[in-house]
């Protein structure tokens, strides 16, 4: 399975661990379904550039660590999240026009 195939399945809500590459889904939900990110976050991740993806991976890792009882301090910028949602909404509007 390619990375893109794994990513497409994950976005669809079917997280599968890539055994060939020994790679988890971005949110680790292939190993713990309770960690499955909301659909809007999965879509945003897929459509994001590398810098935004890295930031989101940090957020997903933080969720995993919190789930295991660790205290996590993040610096995820609320403005960045709002900009991602705004970009997603703009893209959706363009697709439906």
Buried (B, 14 or more C-beta within 10 A) or exposed (E): BEEEEBBEBBBEEEBBBBEEEEEBBBBBBBEBEEBBBEEEBBBBBBBBEEEBBEBBBBBBBBBBEEEEEEEBEEEEEEEEBEEBEEBBEEEEEEEEE
